[in-house]
Amino acid sequence: MEALTRNVWQGLSAQDKQDWMKRIELMLPEGMQYEGLETFERFGQRTETGVFTHEEERFVFVPGDRVTLGWAQWQDGMDEATSDDFQETADTQGIEDVQAFLASQMSPVREVTIGPMLVECETISLGWIEVTEEEAFAQEHDDFPEALAQFKQSGLNEYELHLQFRLVRHREGDIQIFWFNEGIELEDVVKEETAAGFGLLTEDEWEYIYGGGCRTLFPWGDSFDYTMRLRYFGKHNDQPAAANSYDLELPNFFGIQFKGDPYKYELTLDAEGEVIPKGGDGGMLVCGGTGPLLGFLPAASVFFRDENVDELDWEELMDALYYRRVIRLTDVMVG
């Protein structure tokens, strides 16, 4: 398994890849099942890889690699629209050097070795659990029946009663109901997942599967894509959203989906095993009126860490925390 780097993997025939996936399947926790090969392509990168399922949740095989992570300088440079946008924001925020500012916000440049692994395609909410309408009514929450009835008649995409329940409408008309999971401890979740044979991504692994080792500010280049459909911005936000219909929430070149929402955090672990939130800033820049470029910088690039998280109680962030499971294949087999 240690030899399954991206270059080696991409050079294998489809039959050889199938053989490797079936061999891996024999070494996995009970309930993991190999479904077949699938190809994912985005941002100029393409991967044909194995797809596995566990209790209807999808995992993909991610080959290892020796890569450079982080960002310190432009590779291609900004286009005029991005440059003007950055400069306008810099002027209003008192930022004298845009590149120096960005470098201070981005993950530091470093060389890392990533091992092959199976990675869950979607994230799991730490604070919210999906329930049926019957299960929600069984909670006997005074505000829920009226809120649900009004939501069904409204044109809203989402409605949330803070730390109580959340309603989400999809384009096809379906409504998902989420109930806030009070009293959950992050440490208990990690222990339960470990006991089941799963781990959490490290910070290095997260950055690798996010950008694949790209050297540009964003996975697609150094310039912002103003044609993207983004939450909180643009004319599309008055329309019901299909599941994962926002551009930053679509599967990437590994087949992995990210929250793509600066209000959300994905939990990872640093080298010492401490929990590190990635992919968001709690919406601080969006709330600050900076526009989509800076507002989505934490969710669209390899933003390092939200320094303000250290000042908050984890319980205050519980409704915005997500994680995904990983199986490091060097842990289950070698050679």
C-alpha positions, -999 to +999 in steps of 0.1 A: +000+000+000+028+024+007+037+023-030+002+035-041+012+071-048-009+091-072+016+087-100+017+049-095-021+047-092-028+067-123-005+045-143-024+013-134-049-003-157-085-004-147-082-042-140-052-036-117-071-009-099-100-033-094-077-059-080-062-035-055-097-023-044-109-059-039-077-067-019-083-036+003-119-046+008-108-077+027-089-056+052-116-031+061-139-028+091-171-049+090-197-034+067-174-017+043-182-028+007-165-020-026-189-007-052-166-002-083-145+024-101-157+059-107-140+089-124-141+124-109-128+155-127-127+191-116-104+221-115-082+206-142-075+174-122-089+140-129-090+108-108-104+073-115-108+057-081-126+031-061-159+038-044-168+021-011-200+022+010-206+018+047-242+020+059-251+039+027-224+065+032-198+067+004-161+066+007-134+070-020-099+057-023-074+085-023-038+075-033-009+089-013+016+114-025+046+136-016+033+171-020+039+207-012+011+223+008+004+259+017+006+292-001+030+321+000+030+336-035+012+338-068+018+310-094-002+325-123-012+358-108-046+374-105-068+385-134-079+421-135-113+415-118-097+397-089-069+422-086-093+452-086-115+434-060-086+426-037-073+462-040-107+478-033-111+456-002-076+463+009-081+500+007-113+499+028-097+475+053-064+494+056-044+465+041-012+479+025+002+447+009-023+423-005+001+394-011+016+398+024-019+398+039-029+367+020+003+349+029-005+356+066-039+341+062-030+310+042-015+277+054+023+278+056+043+262+028+056+228+037+065+194+022+045+165+035+040+128+028+004+116+026-004+079+028-032+061+008-066+062+025-103+058+022-121+091+028-157+098+034-172+118+006-195+140+027-192+154+062-211+145+093-227+172+115-215+171+151-244+191+164-273+182+141-290+149+134-316+143+107-350+131+119-383+122+102-414+144+107-429+118+130-397+117+151-397+156+153-433+157+164-425+132+191-401+157+206-431+177+216-414+210+210-439+239+214-426+259+184-420+231+159-456+223+146-463+259+137-428+265+123-431+235+100-465+245+088-454+280+080-422+268+063-442+245+040-463+274+029-433+298+025-407+302-002-378+300+022-349+276+015-340+272+052-353+280+086-335+275+119-346+280+155-312+285+171-299+253+187-333+237+185-343+225+150-335+233+113-357+229+082-341+227+047-361+227+015-347+212-017-355+221-053-376+190-058-398+200-028-385+176-002-380+190+033-353+178+056-357+182+094-327+184+117-327+183+154-300+198+175-280+171+194-275+186+229-248+174+253-226+157+227-188+157+235-163+158+207-139+135+226-167+108+228-173+110+191-136+105+183-135+075+207-166+060+191-152+064+156-118+050+166-135+019+181-154+014+149-122+015+129-123+051+117-101+082+123-104+119+116-084+136+089-052+154+099-048+190+088-022+179+062-046+153+048-075+178+046-054+203+027-042+175+003-077+162-005-089+198-009-064+211-034-045+180-044-012+198-040-021+227-063+002+257-060-024+284-068-045+303-043-077+285-052-079+249-064-088+262-099-062+290-101-051+324-087-082+343-098-116+341-083-144+326-103-173+352-101-196+329-120-199+304-092-232+300-074-224+307-037-245+307-006-254+342+007-245+359-026-261+363-060-295+361-076-299+323-071-303+325-034-340+333-036-346+299-052-349+266-034-316+248-036-310+213-048-288+192-026-252+203-029-261+227-058-237+254-048-204+252-067-181+249-037-202+220-024-198+198-055-175+168-055-139+176-064-114+156-084-112+130-057-150+127-054-149+145-021-174+172-011-166+201+012-190+224+031-180+254+009-196+276+035-175+301+056-200+298+085-191+261+089-159+243+101-146+209+093-127+194+122-092+180+117-063+170+139-029+186+140+004+168+146-001+167+183-037+153+180-053+187+189-086+195+171-082+221+144-111+237+125-107+242+087-126+257+059-143+286+076-141+317+098-176+316+113-188+339+086-168+368+100-157+382+066-191+377+050-207+395+079-181+422+076-195+431+041-163+422+022-181+406-007-177+370-022-140+372-028-128+378+007-160+365+023-155+330+008-117+330+010-117+307+041-140+283+023-125+285-012-088+284-006-064+268+018-071+293+046-050+283+076-069+285+108-096+308+123-076+324+152-108+335+169-119+299+175-095+298+205-114+325+222-147+306+219-162+277+238-166+246+216-202+243+227-209+277+212-197+264+178-214+230+180-241+237+154-213+248+129-190+218+134-186+189+109-162+160+105-155+132+081-142+097+087-110+083+072-094+048+071-056+050+067-047+020+046-012+019+060-028+011+093-046-020+080-021-034+056+014-029+043+031-041+011 
